[in-house]
């Protein structure tokens, strides 16, 4: 994986969390902001299984966007779950140049 691409994706993800969801708290549970911060921290710590679990929590909060889904697919790939990566991409991402490249890597590894 290209480190520059990963860092720019995480920066974009962090900024979108601050600008769109930072002030919205969910009563009785984690806020979207807290969930996105945990997602980014787990990815930076290379806790890819935790990233996948964090993505499920974000889906429950209806806070999944294209950048978050792309990072989640990368987490499947980096965790070694190639079949999970393929399945996740087909079910959650619109195929574009980046996701198609990742899909190819998941299928050939």
C-alpha positions as CSV (number, residue, x, y, z in Angstrom):
1,X,0.0,0.0,0.0
2,X,1.1,3.5,-0.7
3,X,1.8,5.2,2.6
4,X,1.1,8.7,1.2
5,X,-2.3,7.5,0.0
6,X,-3.1,6.0,3.3
7,X,-2.2,9.1,5.3
8,X,-4.1,11.4,2.9
9,X,-7.2,9.1,3.2
10,X,-7.0,9.2,7.0
11,X,-6.5,13.0,7.0
12,X,-9.6,13.4,4.8
13,X,-11.6,11.0,7.0
14,X,-10.6,12.9,10.2
15,X,-11.5,16.2,8.7
16,X,-14.8,15.0,7.4
17,X,-15.6,13.8,10.9
18,X,-14.8,17.1,12.5
19,X,-16.7,19.2,9.9
20,X,-19.9,17.1,9.5
21,X,-20.4,15.1,12.6
22,X,-18.3,16.6,15.4
23,X,-21.2,18.3,17.2
24,X,-23.7,15.5,17.0
25,X,-23.8,13.2,20.0
26,X,-25.9,10.0,20.1
27,X,-27.7,9.6,23.4
28,X,-26.8,6.5,25.3
29,X,-24.0,5.6,23.0
30,X,-20.9,6.7,21.2
31,X,-21.1,9.8,19.0
32,X,-20.2,9.6,15.3
33,X,-17.2,11.8,16.1
34,X,-15.9,9.4,18.8
35,X,-16.5,6.4,16.5
36,X,-14.5,8.0,13.6
37,X,-11.7,9.0,15.9
38,X,-11.4,5.4,17.2
39,X,-11.6,4.1,13.6
40,X,-8.7,6.4,12.6
41,X,-6.6,5.6,15.7
42,X,-7.0,1.9,15.2
43,X,-6.0,2.2,11.6
44,X,-2.9,4.2,12.5
45,X,-2.1,1.6,15.2
46,X,-2.4,-1.1,12.5
47,X,-5.2,-2.8,14.5
48,X,-7.0,-3.9,11.3
49,X,-9.5,-6.3,12.9
50,X,-10.5,-3.4,15.3
51,X,-10.9,-1.1,12.2
52,X,-13.3,-3.6,10.7
53,X,-15.3,-3.7,13.9
54,X,-15.2,0.1,14.1
55,X,-16.6,0.2,10.6
56,X,-19.6,-2.0,11.6
57,X,-20.2,0.5,14.5
58,X,-20.1,3.4,12.0
59,X,-22.6,1.6,9.8
60,X,-25.0,1.3,12.8
61,X,-24.6,5.0,13.3
62,X,-25.4,5.6,9.6
63,X,-22.0,7.4,9.3
64,X,-20.3,5.3,6.6
65,X,-19.1,7.3,3.7
66,X,-17.0,6.4,0.6
67,X,-13.6,7.2,2.2
68,X,-14.4,5.2,5.4
69,X,-15.5,2.2,3.2
70,X,-12.3,2.4,1.2
71,X,-10.2,2.4,4.4
72,X,-12.2,-0.5,5.7
73,X,-11.5,-2.5,2.5
74,X,-7.8,-1.7,3.0
75,X,-8.1,-3.0,6.6
76,X,-9.5,-6.3,5.3
77,X,-6.6,-6.5,2.8
78,X,-3.9,-5.6,5.4
79,X,-5.3,-8.0,7.9
80,X,-4.8,-10.8,5.5
81,X,-8.5,-11.5,4.9
82,X,-8.4,-11.5,1.1
83,X,-11.9,-13.1,0.7
84,X,-13.4,-10.7,3.2
85,X,-11.7,-7.8,1.2
86,X,-13.3,-9.0,-2.1
87,X,-16.7,-9.4,-0.5
88,X,-16.6,-6.1,1.3
89,X,-15.6,-4.2,-1.9
90,X,-18.4,-5.8,-3.9
91,X,-21.0,-5.1,-1.2
92,X,-19.9,-1.6,-0.1
93,X,-17.9,0.3,-2.7
94,X,-18.6,1.7,-6.1
95,X,-15.9,0.5,-8.3
96,X,-13.6,3.3,-9.2
97,X,-9.9,3.3,-10.0
98,X,-8.8,3.0,-6.4
99,X,-11.3,0.3,-5.3
100,X,-10.7,-1.7,-8.6
101,X,-6.9,-1.7,-7.9
102,X,-7.5,-2.9,-4.3
103,X,-10.0,-5.5,-5.6
104,X,-7.4,-6.8,-8.0
105,X,-4.8,-7.1,-5.2
106,X,-7.3,-8.9,-3.0
107,X,-8.1,-11.4,-5.7
108,X,-4.5,-12.1,-6.7
109,X,-2.9,-12.4,-3.3
